[in-house]
Amino acid sequence: MITSNIYSNIPEELPNELSEKIIYNKSFKLERIISKGHSTTKGQWYDQGQDEWVILLKGSAGIAIEGEASTVVLKPGDYIHLPAHLKHRVEWTDASTETVWLALHYEKGES
Protein backbone atom coordinates (compact mmCIF):
# COMPACT_ATOMS: atom_id res chain seq x y z
CA MET A 1 0.00 0.00 0.00
CA ILE A 2 1.27 3.45 -0.92
CA THR A 3 -0.15 6.65 0.51
CA SER A 4 0.72 10.23 -0.28
CA ASN A 5 -0.89 13.63 -0.65
CA ILE A 6 -1.47 15.28 -4.04
CA TYR A 7 -0.35 18.63 -2.55
CA SER A 8 2.85 17.39 -0.89
CA ASN A 9 6.40 17.87 -2.12
CA ILE A 10 5.63 20.80 -4.40
CA PRO A 11 8.93 22.57 -5.16
CA GLU A 12 9.18 26.24 -4.20
CA GLU A 13 10.86 27.04 -7.51
CA LEU A 14 9.30 25.76 -10.74
CA PRO A 15 11.49 26.85 -13.67
CA ASN A 16 9.69 24.22 -15.76
CA GLU A 17 6.31 22.56 -15.49
CA LEU A 18 6.58 19.43 -13.33
CA SER A 19 5.00 16.15 -14.42
CA GLU A 20 5.06 13.10 -12.14
CA LYS A 21 3.67 9.65 -12.92
CA ILE A 22 1.53 8.31 -10.09
CA ILE A 23 0.45 4.97 -11.58
CA TYR A 24 0.77 3.65 -15.10
CA ASN A 25 0.78 0.61 -17.36
CA LYS A 26 0.60 0.05 -21.12
CA SER A 27 -3.07 1.16 -21.26
CA PHE A 28 -3.09 4.26 -19.06
CA LYS A 29 -1.03 6.80 -17.16
CA LEU A 30 -2.17 8.87 -14.17
CA GLU A 31 0.04 11.86 -13.47
CA ARG A 32 0.27 14.94 -11.30
CA ILE A 33 1.22 18.09 -13.18
CA ILE A 34 2.28 21.28 -11.44
CA SER A 35 2.46 24.59 -13.30
CA LYS A 36 3.10 28.17 -12.16
CA GLY A 37 2.88 30.71 -14.93
CA HIS A 38 3.71 28.07 -17.54
CA SER A 39 2.15 27.71 -20.97
CA THR A 40 2.68 25.71 -24.12
CA THR A 41 5.37 27.13 -26.39
CA LYS A 42 3.86 29.58 -28.89
CA GLY A 43 2.90 27.82 -32.11
CA GLN A 44 3.05 24.35 -30.53
CA TRP A 45 -0.04 22.13 -30.22
CA TYR A 46 -0.43 18.86 -28.35
CA ASP A 47 -1.67 16.07 -30.65
CA GLN A 48 -1.70 13.02 -28.40
CA GLY A 49 -2.36 9.43 -29.41
CA GLN A 50 -4.37 8.69 -26.26
CA ASP A 51 -7.50 10.23 -24.79
CA GLU A 52 -6.82 12.51 -21.82
CA TRP A 53 -9.08 13.44 -18.91
CA VAL A 54 -7.77 16.27 -16.73
CA ILE A 55 -9.10 17.80 -13.51
CA LEU A 56 -7.71 21.04 -12.13
CA LEU A 57 -7.31 20.80 -8.35
CA LYS A 58 -5.66 24.14 -7.48
CA GLY A 59 -4.91 27.38 -9.31
CA SER A 60 -6.34 28.23 -12.72
CA ALA A 61 -5.53 27.73 -16.38
CA GLY A 62 -6.66 28.48 -19.91
CA ILE A 63 -6.79 25.75 -22.56
CA ALA A 64 -7.05 26.52 -26.28
CA ILE A 65 -8.62 23.95 -28.59
CA GLU A 66 -7.68 24.19 -32.26
CA GLY A 67 -10.57 25.64 -34.25
CA GLU A 68 -12.38 27.04 -31.21
CA ALA A 69 -12.68 30.82 -30.88
CA SER A 70 -12.51 31.05 -27.09
CA THR A 71 -10.16 29.69 -24.47
CA VAL A 72 -11.56 27.19 -21.94
CA VAL A 73 -10.88 28.60 -18.47
CA LEU A 74 -10.46 26.01 -15.71
CA LYS A 75 -10.70 26.63 -11.98
CA PRO A 76 -10.49 24.16 -9.08
CA GLY A 77 -12.88 21.26 -9.59
CA ASP A 78 -13.24 21.79 -13.35
CA TYR A 79 -12.31 18.94 -15.66
CA ILE A 80 -11.99 18.47 -19.40
CA HIS A 81 -11.91 15.46 -21.69
CA LEU A 82 -9.50 15.74 -24.63
CA PRO A 83 -10.04 12.97 -27.19
CA ALA A 84 -6.98 11.53 -28.91
CA HIS A 85 -5.65 13.82 -31.67
CA LEU A 86 -7.68 16.83 -30.56
CA LYS A 87 -5.09 19.57 -30.94
CA HIS A 88 -4.88 21.70 -27.81
CA ARG A 89 -2.46 23.89 -25.87
CA VAL A 90 -2.13 25.50 -22.45
CA GLU A 91 -2.49 29.24 -23.06
CA TRP A 92 -1.70 30.24 -19.47
CA THR A 93 -1.56 29.06 -15.88
CA ASP A 94 -1.81 31.18 -12.74
CA ALA A 95 1.52 32.91 -12.11
CA SER A 96 0.73 33.76 -8.46
CA THR A 97 0.19 30.21 -7.18
CA GLU A 98 0.79 26.64 -8.24
CA THR A 99 -1.73 25.09 -10.60
CA VAL A 100 -2.13 21.42 -9.71
CA TRP A 101 -3.61 19.08 -12.30
CA LEU A 102 -4.44 15.38 -12.22
CA ALA A 103 -4.29 13.91 -15.72
CA LEU A 104 -5.38 10.49 -16.89
CA HIS A 105 -4.10 9.37 -20.32
CA TYR A 106 -5.80 6.20 -21.57
CA GLU A 107 -6.55 4.02 -24.56
CA LYS A 108 -10.14 4.32 -25.66
CA GLY A 109 -11.95 1.03 -25.02
CA GLU A 110 -14.92 -0.53 -26.72
CA SER A 111 -18.25 1.15 -25.86
Beta strands, then each sheet from edge to edge (+ up, - down):
strand 1: 18-24
strand 2: 28-35
strand 3: 51-58
strand 4: 61-65
strand 5: 72-74
strand 6: 79-82
strand 7: 88-93
strand 8: 99-106
sheet 1: 1+ 2- 8+ 3- 6+
sheet 2: 5+ 4- 7+
end
